[in-house]
Amino acid sequence: MSSNDTDLRDEKPQFVLPLVVRMERDAPPARTDALETAARAVMEILTDARSLGDGEWAPAMTDWQDARIRKVVRRARGAEWRRAEALPGITVAGEEAEVRVFPPVPLDGWPKELAKLQVSGTELDDPAAPGPVPEGAVVLWINPGLDMSAGKTMAQTGHGAQLLWWAMTDAERKEWQEAGFPLAVRTAAPGRWAALAASGLPTVRDAGFTEIAPGETVVSEGSDRFAPRLRLPRA
C-alpha cells in the first residue's frame, strides 16, 4: 500500500478484544498451553450466542471486526483475576492455563478492572517440548524468526485462529465448533516457514505497533478433518 492509499478500516472507530491470562506467582501455565487456550478463547467469543444476531455483545463484535481486529493480552493473579472474572466474558481452560476473553472495548475505553492490569511480564516457558500435533487438529504455525513475548504471541495465535475460521466453509465451521475447536500451536522450522509463508494459507500480518516490525507472524494450516482445502503436508 502506498503512502497515498488509505485503509478504510482505519477510518472506522477502533476497538480491541481484551484477553486476560491467569498467571499466579507460584503456578504459571506452560507457554504452548497458554497460546492454544488464548486461540480457543477467541473462537469461543466469536461463536457465542451473545456475539451473534441480536445478542448483547453483537454490536461491539461487529464494530471490532469492521475495523482492525486488534487483540491485547494482559495478565492477572489473585484478586485481580477474581475482579476480571466478575466482568462479562468467557473463561476458557486449557491443561493448566486459564484465559478470560471479553467483548471488544474502544481503544481508550477499557473497564477500570482491566485497564489496571499489566501487559508486560507475560513471559512463559514450556517445561518440555510440545508433543505431536493431535490428530485432526488445525495448526497455528509461528514464525521462527521472531522473538515475541507470550502475551504478544497469544494475540497472534488468536488472530490466526480467527483468520482460519473466516476461510472455512459453513460445514467446516460447524464441525470444528462442535469438536471444541481442536488446535495446536507450534513454531515452524525455518524451511517449513518459508513454504508456509508462500502457500496462500491464512496468514497473520502484524502491523508492527508493538514489539516487532510489521510482517508475517502466524500461518494457519487446516487438517484432514477441518479445512482440508487449506492443508499442506506436515512432514
Secondary structure as the mmCIF struct_conf table of DSSP 4:
data_model
#
loop_
_struct_conf.conf_type_id
_struct_conf.id
_struct_conf.beg_label_comp_id
_struct_conf.beg_label_asym_id
_struct_conf.beg_label_seq_id
_struct_conf.end_label_comp_id
_struct_conf.end_label_asym_id
_struct_conf.end_label_seq_id
TURN_TY1_P TURN_TY1_P1 SER A 3 ASN A 4
HELX_RH_3T_P HELX_RH_3T_P1 LEU A 8 GLU A 11
BEND BEND1 LYS A 12 LYS A 12
HELX_LH_PP_P HELX_LH_PP_P1 PRO A 13 GLN A 14
STRN STRN1 PHE A 15 ARG A 22
STRN STRN2 GLU A 24 GLU A 24
TURN_TY1_P TURN_TY1_P2 ARG A 25 ASP A 26
STRN STRN3 ALA A 27 ALA A 27
HELX_LH_PP_P HELX_LH_PP_P2 PRO A 28 ALA A 30
HELX_RH_AL_P HELX_RH_AL_P1 ARG A 31 THR A 47
BEND BEND2 ASP A 48 ASP A 48
HELX_RH_3T_P HELX_RH_3T_P2 ALA A 49 SER A 51
BEND BEND3 LEU A 52 LEU A 52
TURN_TY1_P TURN_TY1_P3 GLY A 53 ASP A 54
TURN_TY1_P TURN_TY1_P4 GLU A 56 TRP A 57
HELX_RH_AL_P HELX_RH_AL_P2 ALA A 58 ASP A 66
BEND BEND4 ALA A 67 ALA A 67
STRN STRN4 ARG A 70 ALA A 76
HELX_RH_AL_P HELX_RH_AL_P3 GLY A 78 GLU A 85
TURN_TY1_P TURN_TY1_P5 ALA A 86 ALA A 86
BEND BEND5 LEU A 87 PRO A 88
STRN STRN5 ILE A 90 ALA A 93
BEND BEND6 GLU A 95 GLU A 96
STRN STRN6 GLU A 98 VAL A 101
STRN STRN7 VAL A 105 PRO A 106
TURN_TY1_P TURN_TY1_P6 LEU A 107 ASP A 108
HELX_RH_AL_P HELX_RH_AL_P4 LYS A 112 ALA A 115
TURN_TY1_P TURN_TY1_P7 LYS A 116 LYS A 116
BEND BEND7 LEU A 117 LEU A 117
STRN STRN8 GLN A 118 GLN A 118
BEND BEND8 VAL A 119 VAL A 119
TURN_TY1_P TURN_TY1_P8 SER A 120 GLY A 121
BEND BEND9 PRO A 127 ALA A 128
HELX_LH_PP_P HELX_LH_PP_P3 PRO A 132 PRO A 134
TURN_TY1_P TURN_TY1_P9 GLU A 135 GLY A 136
STRN STRN9 VAL A 138 ILE A 142
HELX_LH_PP_P HELX_LH_PP_P4 ASN A 143 ASN A 143
TURN_TY1_P TURN_TY1_P10 PRO A 144 GLY A 145
HELX_RH_AL_P HELX_RH_AL_P5 ALA A 150 ALA A 167
BEND BEND10 MET A 168 MET A 168
HELX_RH_AL_P HELX_RH_AL_P6 ASP A 170 GLU A 178
TURN_TY1_P TURN_TY1_P11 ALA A 179 GLY A 180
STRN STRN10 LEU A 183 THR A 187
HELX_LH_PP_P HELX_LH_PP_P5 ALA A 188 ALA A 189
HELX_RH_AL_P HELX_RH_AL_P7 PRO A 190 ALA A 197
TURN_TY1_P TURN_TY1_P12 ALA A 198 GLY A 200
BEND BEND11 LEU A 201 LEU A 201
STRN STRN11 THR A 203 ASP A 206
BEND BEND12 PHE A 209 ILE A 212
BEND BEND13 PRO A 214 PRO A 214
STRN STRN12 GLY A 215 GLU A 221
BEND BEND14 ASP A 224 PHE A 226
HELX_RH_3T_P HELX_RH_3T_P3 PRO A 228 LEU A 230
#
